[in-house]
Amino acid sequence: MRAILCDRFEGIGALRLGETAEPIPADDEILIDVHAASVSYMDYLMASGRYQMRPALPYAPGTDASGVVVAVGDKVDRFRPGDRVACGNWFGGFAERMVAKASKSVRIPDNVDFFVGSTVLHAYLTAWYALVERARLAPSETVLITGAAGGVGLACVEVARLIGGRVIAAVGSAGKAQAARDGGAEPVIDYSCEDVRERVKALTDGQGIDVGVDNIGGALFLTLARLMRWNGRLIPMGFVGGEIPSVPMNLPLLKNYSIVGVFAGAWMTNFPGESARAADKVMALVGEGALRPRVDRVLPLEQAPEAMRAVAERTVQGRMVLQVR
Protein backbone atom coordinates (compact mmCIF):
# COMPACT_ATOMS: atom_id res chain seq x y z
CA MET A 1 0.00 0.00 0.00
CA ARG A 2 1.06 3.62 -0.51
CA ALA A 3 2.32 5.47 2.56
CA ILE A 4 4.46 8.37 3.63
CA LEU A 5 7.49 6.75 5.25
CA CYS A 6 10.04 8.18 7.67
CA ASP A 7 13.41 6.48 7.18
CA ARG A 8 15.38 8.25 9.91
CA PHE A 9 14.63 10.65 12.76
CA GLU A 10 15.74 13.75 10.90
CA GLY A 11 12.46 15.52 10.38
CA ILE A 12 10.75 16.59 7.20
CA GLY A 13 13.68 15.77 4.93
CA ALA A 14 13.48 12.12 5.95
CA LEU A 15 9.93 11.66 4.60
CA ARG A 16 9.17 9.96 1.31
CA LEU A 17 6.23 8.43 -0.53
CA GLY A 18 6.70 4.68 -0.79
CA GLU A 19 5.16 1.23 -0.48
CA THR A 20 4.81 -0.71 2.75
CA ALA A 21 3.04 -3.82 4.01
CA GLU A 22 -0.61 -3.55 4.96
CA PRO A 23 -1.09 -3.67 8.76
CA ILE A 24 -3.00 -6.52 10.40
CA PRO A 25 -5.43 -5.68 13.22
CA ALA A 26 -4.92 -7.30 16.63
CA ASP A 27 -7.86 -8.75 18.57
CA ASP A 28 -8.78 -5.33 20.01
CA GLU A 29 -8.11 -3.29 16.87
CA ILE A 30 -9.84 -2.19 13.69
CA LEU A 31 -8.41 -1.82 10.19
CA ILE A 32 -9.61 1.12 8.10
CA ASP A 33 -9.30 2.33 4.54
CA VAL A 34 -7.90 5.79 5.24
CA HIS A 35 -9.66 8.63 3.40
CA ALA A 36 -8.13 11.57 5.27
CA ALA A 37 -5.43 12.13 7.88
CA SER A 38 -4.75 15.28 9.88
CA VAL A 39 -1.22 16.54 10.58
CA SER A 40 -0.20 17.45 14.13
CA TYR A 41 2.85 18.96 15.79
CA MET A 42 3.30 15.59 17.49
CA ASP A 43 3.84 14.05 14.04
CA TYR A 44 6.62 16.55 13.40
CA LEU A 45 8.26 15.96 16.78
CA MET A 46 8.23 12.19 16.32
CA ALA A 47 9.72 12.36 12.82
CA SER A 48 12.40 14.66 14.22
CA GLY A 49 13.31 12.25 17.02
CA ARG A 50 12.15 14.74 19.66
CA TYR A 51 9.13 12.82 20.95
CA GLN A 52 9.21 10.39 23.88
CA MET A 53 8.35 7.55 21.51
CA ARG A 54 10.50 6.31 18.61
CA PRO A 55 8.80 3.75 16.34
CA ALA A 56 10.85 1.15 14.51
CA LEU A 57 12.10 2.55 11.20
CA PRO A 58 10.80 2.97 8.61
CA TYR A 59 7.35 3.97 9.84
CA ALA A 60 4.37 5.94 8.57
CA PRO A 61 3.66 9.06 10.66
CA GLY A 62 0.12 10.21 11.37
CA THR A 63 -1.72 10.19 14.70
CA ASP A 64 -5.24 10.85 13.41
CA ALA A 65 -7.16 9.52 10.44
CA SER A 66 -10.67 8.86 9.22
CA GLY A 67 -12.10 6.37 6.80
CA VAL A 68 -14.11 3.18 6.47
CA VAL A 69 -13.69 0.02 8.53
CA VAL A 70 -12.62 -2.97 6.44
CA ALA A 71 -11.88 -5.52 9.20
CA VAL A 72 -12.16 -5.88 12.98
CA GLY A 73 -10.33 -7.97 15.55
CA ASP A 74 -11.95 -10.94 17.26
CA LYS A 75 -12.64 -9.00 20.48
CA VAL A 76 -14.14 -5.93 18.80
CA ASP A 77 -17.90 -5.55 19.01
CA ARG A 78 -18.28 -1.74 18.75
CA PHE A 79 -17.56 -1.60 15.01
CA ARG A 80 -18.13 -3.59 11.87
CA PRO A 81 -16.94 -3.36 8.26
CA GLY A 82 -18.50 -0.42 6.45
CA ASP A 83 -18.63 1.91 9.47
CA ARG A 84 -17.36 5.47 8.92
CA VAL A 85 -14.90 6.19 11.71
CA ALA A 86 -12.19 8.45 13.02
CA CYS A 87 -9.36 6.78 14.86
CA GLY A 88 -6.11 7.61 16.60
CA ASN A 89 -2.82 5.83 17.03
CA TRP A 90 0.72 6.89 17.84
CA PHE A 91 1.54 6.65 14.11
CA GLY A 92 0.33 5.03 10.89
CA GLY A 93 -2.23 7.52 9.58
CA PHE A 94 -0.32 8.72 6.50
CA ALA A 95 -1.06 5.51 4.62
CA GLU A 96 -3.83 3.88 2.62
CA ARG A 97 -4.68 1.60 5.54
CA MET A 98 -4.27 2.06 9.29
CA VAL A 99 -4.93 0.04 12.44
CA ALA A 100 -6.14 1.50 15.73
CA LYS A 101 -7.51 0.27 19.03
CA ALA A 102 -11.29 0.09 18.98
CA SER A 103 -11.23 2.15 22.20
CA LYS A 104 -9.38 4.92 20.31
CA SER A 105 -11.92 5.01 17.49
CA VAL A 106 -15.30 6.67 17.10
CA ARG A 107 -18.09 6.66 14.51
CA ILE A 108 -18.41 9.77 12.37
CA PRO A 109 -21.92 11.21 12.00
CA ASP A 110 -23.33 11.11 8.47
CA ASN A 111 -23.22 14.90 8.18
CA VAL A 112 -19.48 15.10 9.03
CA ASP A 113 -17.05 14.56 6.16
CA PHE A 114 -13.79 12.65 6.41
CA PHE A 115 -11.65 15.80 6.31
CA VAL A 116 -13.30 17.25 9.41
CA GLY A 117 -13.60 13.83 11.03
CA SER A 118 -9.84 13.31 10.88
CA THR A 119 -9.23 16.45 12.97
CA VAL A 120 -11.38 15.60 15.96
CA LEU A 121 -9.76 12.98 18.18
CA HIS A 122 -6.29 14.38 18.87
CA ALA A 123 -7.30 18.03 19.16
CA TYR A 124 -10.81 18.00 20.59
CA LEU A 125 -10.45 15.00 22.86
CA THR A 126 -7.29 16.59 24.28
CA ALA A 127 -9.20 19.83 24.85
CA TRP A 128 -12.09 17.95 26.45
CA TYR A 129 -9.79 16.00 28.75
CA ALA A 130 -7.93 19.17 29.73
CA LEU A 131 -10.88 21.42 30.44
CA VAL A 132 -13.67 19.05 31.46
CA GLU A 133 -11.83 16.22 33.20
CA ARG A 134 -8.65 17.83 34.51
CA ALA A 135 -9.36 21.54 35.03
CA ARG A 136 -13.07 21.10 35.82
CA LEU A 137 -13.70 24.46 34.18
CA ALA A 138 -16.92 25.98 35.49
CA PRO A 139 -19.25 28.41 33.70
CA SER A 140 -18.21 32.04 34.21
CA GLU A 141 -14.61 31.14 35.07
CA THR A 142 -11.92 32.94 33.08
CA VAL A 143 -9.62 30.77 30.96
CA LEU A 144 -6.57 31.96 29.00
CA ILE A 145 -5.45 29.77 26.10
CA THR A 146 -2.10 30.29 24.35
CA GLY A 147 -1.41 29.09 20.84
CA ALA A 148 -5.13 29.59 20.39
CA ALA A 149 -5.16 29.48 16.58
CA GLY A 150 -3.57 26.03 16.28
CA GLY A 151 -5.43 22.74 16.18
CA VAL A 152 -5.43 21.99 19.92
CA GLY A 153 -5.61 25.67 20.85
CA LEU A 154 -8.73 26.28 18.78
CA ALA A 155 -10.29 23.11 20.16
CA CYS A 156 -9.67 24.44 23.70
CA VAL A 157 -11.25 27.77 22.76
CA GLU A 158 -14.38 26.02 21.49
CA VAL A 159 -14.71 23.58 24.40
CA ALA A 160 -14.21 26.38 26.93
CA ARG A 161 -16.85 28.48 25.18
CA LEU A 162 -19.24 25.52 25.13
CA ILE A 163 -18.82 25.09 28.90
CA GLY A 164 -19.59 28.76 29.42
CA GLY A 165 -16.18 30.04 30.42
CA ARG A 166 -14.91 33.52 29.64
CA VAL A 167 -12.30 32.78 26.98
CA ILE A 168 -9.21 34.95 26.46
CA ALA A 169 -7.09 33.78 23.54
CA ALA A 170 -3.40 34.50 23.03
CA VAL A 171 -1.97 34.17 19.51
CA GLY A 172 1.44 34.70 17.97
CA SER A 173 0.51 37.13 15.18
CA ALA A 174 -2.24 39.51 14.14
CA GLY A 175 -3.13 37.21 11.24
CA LYS A 176 -4.22 34.47 13.65
CA ALA A 177 -6.53 36.60 15.77
CA GLN A 178 -9.66 36.16 13.64
CA ALA A 179 -9.45 32.37 13.80
CA ALA A 180 -9.54 32.56 17.61
CA ARG A 181 -12.47 34.98 17.50
CA ASP A 182 -14.32 32.70 15.10
CA GLY A 183 -13.89 29.93 17.67
CA GLY A 184 -15.54 32.04 20.36
CA ALA A 185 -12.67 33.85 22.09
CA GLU A 186 -13.02 37.47 23.07
CA PRO A 187 -10.74 39.26 23.66
CA VAL A 188 -7.66 38.10 21.75
CA ILE A 189 -4.09 39.05 22.74
CA ASP A 190 -1.27 39.12 20.20
CA TYR A 191 1.76 38.14 22.27
CA SER A 192 4.14 39.07 19.44
CA CYS A 193 3.52 42.75 20.21
CA GLU A 194 1.46 42.96 23.42
CA ASP A 195 2.43 42.50 27.06
CA VAL A 196 0.31 39.49 28.01
CA ARG A 197 0.62 40.01 31.75
CA GLU A 198 -0.41 43.67 31.68
CA ARG A 199 -3.23 43.06 29.20
CA VAL A 200 -4.71 40.21 31.25
CA LYS A 201 -4.48 42.23 34.45
CA ALA A 202 -6.38 45.03 32.74
CA LEU A 203 -9.00 42.64 31.34
CA THR A 204 -9.60 40.98 34.71
CA ASP A 205 -9.38 44.05 36.98
CA GLY A 206 -6.14 42.70 38.34
CA GLN A 207 -7.71 39.41 39.42
CA GLY A 208 -6.00 37.11 36.90
CA ILE A 209 -7.29 33.84 35.46
CA ASP A 210 -8.94 30.72 36.85
CA VAL A 211 -7.54 28.35 34.25
CA GLY A 212 -4.47 28.76 32.08
CA VAL A 213 -3.92 26.42 29.11
CA ASP A 214 -0.46 26.81 27.59
CA ASN A 215 0.56 25.23 24.29
CA ILE A 216 3.74 27.27 23.83
CA GLY A 217 6.02 26.85 26.86
CA GLY A 218 9.04 28.98 27.72
CA ALA A 219 8.56 32.49 29.05
CA LEU A 220 4.86 32.52 28.14
CA PHE A 221 4.17 29.69 30.58
CA LEU A 222 5.91 31.64 33.33
CA THR A 223 3.71 34.63 32.50
CA LEU A 224 0.62 32.48 33.01
CA ALA A 225 2.12 31.17 36.25
CA ARG A 226 2.11 34.76 37.56
CA LEU A 227 -1.46 35.42 36.44
CA MET A 228 -3.27 32.65 38.30
CA ARG A 229 -6.07 33.32 40.73
CA TRP A 230 -6.50 31.62 44.09
CA ASN A 231 -7.42 27.95 43.54
CA GLY A 232 -6.67 28.23 39.82
CA ARG A 233 -5.48 25.41 37.54
CA LEU A 234 -2.48 25.87 35.27
CA ILE A 235 -2.20 23.34 32.44
CA PRO A 236 1.02 22.73 30.50
CA MET A 237 -0.27 21.28 27.23
CA GLY A 238 2.72 21.51 24.91
CA PHE A 239 5.97 23.25 24.14
CA VAL A 240 5.83 24.26 20.48
CA GLY A 241 7.96 27.29 21.33
CA GLY A 242 10.82 24.85 21.87
CA GLU A 243 11.56 25.53 25.55
CA ILE A 244 10.28 23.42 28.45
CA PRO A 245 9.89 25.85 31.37
CA SER A 246 10.70 25.50 35.05
CA VAL A 247 8.31 27.07 37.55
CA PRO A 248 9.31 28.87 40.77
CA MET A 249 7.25 26.81 43.18
CA ASN A 250 6.53 29.76 45.44
CA LEU A 251 4.01 30.89 42.80
CA PRO A 252 1.52 28.01 43.17
CA LEU A 253 2.21 27.96 46.92
CA LEU A 254 1.26 31.61 47.47
CA LYS A 255 -1.89 31.45 45.34
CA ASN A 256 -2.85 27.90 46.31
CA TYR A 257 -3.24 26.96 42.65
CA SER A 258 -2.57 23.64 40.95
CA ILE A 259 -0.35 22.73 38.02
CA VAL A 260 -2.30 20.03 36.21
CA GLY A 261 -0.64 17.78 33.65
CA VAL A 262 -2.53 16.72 30.53
CA PHE A 263 -1.35 13.79 28.41
CA ALA A 264 -4.45 12.66 26.54
CA GLY A 265 -2.68 9.79 24.76
CA ALA A 266 -1.81 8.15 28.07
CA TRP A 267 -5.35 8.77 29.35
CA MET A 268 -6.79 6.98 26.32
CA THR A 269 -4.44 4.04 26.90
CA ASN A 270 -4.96 3.74 30.65
CA PHE A 271 -8.68 4.56 30.78
CA PRO A 272 -10.05 3.25 27.47
CA GLY A 273 -13.70 3.07 28.49
CA GLU A 274 -13.76 6.58 29.92
CA SER A 275 -11.95 8.13 26.97
CA ALA A 276 -14.11 6.24 24.43
CA ARG A 277 -17.26 7.64 26.04
CA ALA A 278 -15.75 11.13 25.89
CA ALA A 279 -14.86 10.63 22.21
CA ASP A 280 -18.46 9.64 21.44
CA LYS A 281 -19.66 12.81 23.21
CA VAL A 282 -17.19 15.07 21.42
CA MET A 283 -17.96 13.64 17.97
CA ALA A 284 -21.70 13.98 18.63
CA LEU A 285 -21.13 17.67 19.43
CA VAL A 286 -19.30 18.04 16.13
CA GLY A 287 -22.23 16.43 14.33
CA GLU A 288 -24.63 18.83 16.08
CA GLY A 289 -22.55 21.85 15.08
CA ALA A 290 -21.76 22.78 18.69
CA LEU A 291 -18.07 22.20 17.94
CA ARG A 292 -16.74 23.27 14.53
CA PRO A 293 -13.24 21.99 13.71
CA ARG A 294 -11.35 24.27 11.35
CA VAL A 295 -9.57 22.72 8.36
CA ASP A 296 -6.82 25.08 7.19
CA ARG A 297 -5.96 23.26 3.96
CA VAL A 298 -6.37 19.86 2.32
CA LEU A 299 -3.33 18.53 0.45
CA PRO A 300 -2.79 15.20 -1.34
CA LEU A 301 -0.92 12.48 0.55
CA GLU A 302 2.30 13.01 -1.41
CA GLN A 303 2.49 16.59 -0.09
CA ALA A 304 2.77 15.43 3.53
CA PRO A 305 6.24 17.04 3.88
CA GLU A 306 4.80 20.43 2.87
CA ALA A 307 1.92 19.98 5.33
CA MET A 308 4.29 19.03 8.14
CA ARG A 309 6.52 22.02 7.32
CA ALA A 310 3.56 24.37 7.69
CA VAL A 311 2.77 22.83 11.08
CA ALA A 312 6.41 23.07 12.19
CA GLU A 313 6.57 26.72 11.14
CA ARG A 314 3.33 27.43 13.02
CA THR A 315 1.56 28.97 10.05
CA VAL A 316 -1.51 26.71 10.32
CA GLN A 317 -4.85 27.88 11.67
CA GLY A 318 -6.71 24.78 12.80
CA ARG A 319 -5.55 21.58 11.13
CA MET A 320 -3.76 20.61 7.93
CA VAL A 321 -5.37 17.54 6.37
CA LEU A 322 -4.05 15.01 3.86
CA GLN A 323 -6.42 13.46 1.34
CA VAL A 324 -5.41 9.80 1.07
CA ARG A 325 -8.26 8.41 -1.08
C-alpha positions in Angstrom: 0.0 0.0 0.0 1.1 3.6 -0.5 2.3 5.5 2.6 4.5 8.4 3.6 7.5 6.7 5.3 10.0 8.2 7.7 13.4 6.5 7.2 15.4 8.3 9.9 14.6 10.6 12.8 15.7 13.7 10.9 12.5 15.5 10.4 10.7 16.6 7.2 13.7 15.8 4.9 13.5 12.1 5.9 9.9 11.7 4.6 9.2 10.0 1.3 6.2 8.4 -0.5 6.7 4.7 -0.8 5.2 1.2 -0.5 4.8 -0.7 2.7 3.0 -3.8 4.0 -0.6 -3.6 5.0 -1.1 -3.7 8.8 -3.0 -6.5 10.4 -5.4 -5.7 13.2 -4.9 -7.3 16.6 -7.9 -8.7 18.6 -8.8 -5.3 20.0 -8.1 -3.3 16.9 -9.8 -2.2 13.7 -8.4 -1.8 10.2 -9.6 1.1 8.1 -9.3 2.3 4.5 -7.9 5.8 5.2 -9.7 8.6 3.4 -8.1 11.6 5.3 -5.4 12.1 7.9 -4.7 15.3 9.9 -1.2 16.5 10.6 -0.2 17.5 14.1 2.8 19.0 15.8 3.3 15.6 17.5 3.8 14.0 14.0 6.6 16.6 13.4 8.3 16.0 16.8 8.2 12.2 16.3 9.7 12.4 12.8 12.4 14.7 14.2 13.3 12.2 17.0 12.1 14.7 19.7 9.1 12.8 21.0 9.2 10.4 23.9 8.4 7.5 21.5 10.5 6.3 18.6 8.8 3.7 16.3 10.9 1.1 14.5 12.1 2.6 11.2 10.8 3.0 8.6 7.4 4.0 9.8 4.4 5.9 8.6 3.7 9.1 10.7 0.1 10.2 11.4 -1.7 10.2 14.7 -5.2 10.8 13.4 -7.2 9.5 10.4 -10.7 8.9 9.2 -12.1 6.4 6.8 -14.1 3.2 6.5 -13.7 0.0 8.5 -12.6 -3.0 6.4 -11.9 -5.5 9.2 -12.2 -5.9 13.0 -10.3 -8.0 15.6 -12.0 -10.9 17.3 -12.6 -9.0 20.5 -14.1 -5.9 18.8 -17.9 -5.6 19.0 -18.3 -1.7 18.7 -17.6 -1.6 15.0 -18.1 -3.6 11.9 -16.9 -3.4 8.3 -18.5 -0.4 6.5 -18.6 1.9 9.5 -17.4 5.5 8.9 -14.9 6.2 11.7 -12.2 8.5 13.0 -9.4 6.8 14.9 -6.1 7.6 16.6 -2.8 5.8 17.0 0.7 6.9 17.8 1.5 6.6 14.1 0.3 5.0 10.9 -2.2 7.5 9.6 -0.3 8.7 6.5 -1.1 5.5 4.6 -3.8 3.9 2.6 -4.7 1.6 5.5 -4.3 2.1 9.3 -4.9 0.0 12.4 -6.1 1.5 15.7 -7.5 0.3 19.0 -11.3 0.1 19.0 -11.2 2.2 22.2 -9.4 4.9 20.3 -11.9 5.0 17.5 -15.3 6.7 17.1 -18.1 6.7 14.5 -18.4 9.8 12.4 -21.9 11.2 12.0 -23.3 11.1 8.5 -23.2 14.9 8.2 -19.5 15.1 9.0 -17.1 14.6 6.2 -13.8 12.6 6.4 -11.6 15.8 6.3 -13.3 17.3 9.4 -13.6 13.8 11.0 -9.8 13.3 10.9 -9.2 16.5 13.0 -11.4 15.6 16.0 -9.8 13.0 18.2 -6.3 14.4 18.9 -7.3 18.0 19.2 -10.8 18.0 20.6 -10.4 15.0 22.9 -7.3 16.6 24.3 -9.2 19.8 24.8 -12.1 17.9 26.5 -9.8 16.0 28.8 -7.9 19.2 29.7 -10.9 21.4 30.4 -13.7 19.0 31.5 -11.8 16.2 33.2 -8.6 17.8 34.5 -9.4 21.5 35.0 -13.1 21.1 35.8 -13.7 24.5 34.2 -16.9 26.0 35.5 -19.3 28.4 33.7 -18.2 32.0 34.2 -14.6 31.1 35.1 -11.9 32.9 33.1 -9.6 30.8 31.0 -6.6 32.0 29.0 -5.4 29.8 26.1 -2.1 30.3 24.4 -1.4 29.1 20.8 -5.1 29.6 20.4 -5.2 29.5 16.6 -3.6 26.0 16.3 -5.4 22.7 16.2 -5.4 22.0 19.9 -5.6 25.7 20.9 -8.7 26.3 18.8 -10.3 23.1 20.2 -9.7 24.4 23.7 -11.3 27.8 22.8 -14.4 26.0 21.5 -14.7 23.6 24.4 -14.2 26.4 26.9 -16.9 28.5 25.2 -19.2 25.5 25.1 -18.8 25.1 28.9 -19.6 28.8 29.4 -16.2 30.0 30.4 -14.9 33.5 29.6 -12.3 32.8 27.0 -9.2 35.0 26.5 -7.1 33.8 23.5 -3.4 34.5 23.0 -2.0 34.2 19.5 1.4 34.7 18.0 0.5 37.1 15.2 -2.2 39.5 14.1 -3.1 37.2 11.2 -4.2 34.5 13.6 -6.5 36.6 15.8 -9.7 36.2 13.6 -9.4 32.4 13.8 -9.5 32.6 17.6 -12.5 35.0 17.5 -14.3 32.7 15.1 -13.9 29.9 17.7 -15.5 32.0 20.4 -12.7 33.9 22.1 -13.0 37.5 23.1 -10.7 39.3 23.7 -7.7 38.1 21.8 -4.1 39.0 22.7 -1.3 39.1 20.2 1.8 38.1 22.3 4.1 39.1 19.4 3.5 42.7 20.2 1.5 43.0 23.4 2.4 42.5 27.1 0.3 39.5 28.0 0.6 40.0 31.8 -0.4 43.7 31.7 -3.2 43.1 29.2 -4.7 40.2 31.2 -4.5 42.2 34.5 -6.4 45.0 32.7 -9.0 42.6 31.3 -9.6 41.0 34.7 -9.4 44.1 37.0 -6.1 42.7 38.3 -7.7 39.4 39.4 -6.0 37.1 36.9 -7.3 33.8 35.5 -8.9 30.7 36.9 -7.5 28.3 34.2 -4.5 28.8 32.1 -3.9 26.4 29.1 -0.5 26.8 27.6 0.6 25.2 24.3 3.7 27.3 23.8 6.0 26.9 26.9 9.0 29.0 27.7 8.6 32.5 29.0 4.9 32.5 28.1 4.2 29.7 30.6 5.9 31.6 33.3 3.7 34.6 32.5 0.6 32.5 33.0 2.1 31.2 36.3 2.1 34.8 37.6 -1.5 35.4 36.4 -3.3 32.6 38.3 -6.1 33.3 40.7 -6.5 31.6 44.1 -7.4 27.9 43.5 -6.7 28.2 39.8 -5.5 25.4 37.5 -2.5 25.9 35.3 -2.2 23.3 32.4 1.0 22.7 30.5 -0.3 21.3 27.2 2.7 21.5 24.9 6.0 23.3 24.1 5.8 24.3 20.5 8.0 27.3 21.3 10.8 24.9 21.9 11.6 25.5 25.5 10.3 23.4 28.4 9.9 25.9 31.4 10.7 25.5 35.0 8.3 27.1 37.6 9.3 28.9 40.8 7.2 26.8 43.2 6.5 29.8 45.4 4.0 30.9 42.8 1.5 28.0 43.2 2.2 28.0 46.9 1.3 31.6 47.5 -1.9 31.5 45.3 -2.9 27.9 46.3 -3.2 27.0 42.6 -2.6 23.6 41.0 -0.3 22.7 38.0 -2.3 20.0 36.2 -0.6 17.8 33.7 -2.5 16.7 30.5 -1.4 13.8 28.4 -4.4 12.7 26.5 -2.7 9.8 24.8 -1.8 8.1 28.1 -5.4 8.8 29.3 -6.8 7.0 26.3 -4.4 4.0 26.9 -5.0 3.7 30.6 -8.7 4.6 30.8 -10.0 3.2 27.5 -13.7 3.1 28.5 -13.8 6.6 29.9 -12.0 8.1 27.0 -14.1 6.2 24.4 -17.3 7.6 26.0 -15.7 11.1 25.9 -14.9 10.6 22.2 -18.5 9.6 21.4 -19.7 12.8 23.2 -17.2 15.1 21.4 -18.0 13.6 18.0 -21.7 14.0 18.6 -21.1 17.7 19.4 -19.3 18.0 16.1 -22.2 16.4 14.3 -24.6 18.8 16.1 -22.5 21.8 15.1 -21.8 22.8 18.7 -18.1 22.2 17.9 -16.7 23.3 14.5 -13.2 22.0 13.7 -11.3 24.3 11.4 -9.6 22.7 8.4 -6.8 25.1 7.2 -6.0 23.3 4.0 -6.4 19.9 2.3 -3.3 18.5 0.5 -2.8 15.2 -1.3 -0.9 12.5 0.5 2.3 13.0 -1.4 2.5 16.6 -0.1 2.8 15.4 3.5 6.2 17.0 3.9 4.8 20.4 2.9 1.9 20.0 5.3 4.3 19.0 8.1 6.5 22.0 7.3 3.6 24.4 7.7 2.8 22.8 11.1 6.4 23.1 12.2 6.6 26.7 11.1 3.3 27.4 13.0 1.6 29.0 10.0 -1.5 26.7 10.3 -4.9 27.9 11.7 -6.7 24.8 12.8 -5.5 21.6 11.1 -3.8 20.6 7.9 -5.4 17.5 6.4 -4.0 15.0 3.9 -6.4 13.5 1.3 -5.4 9.8 1.1 -8.3 8.4 -1.1 
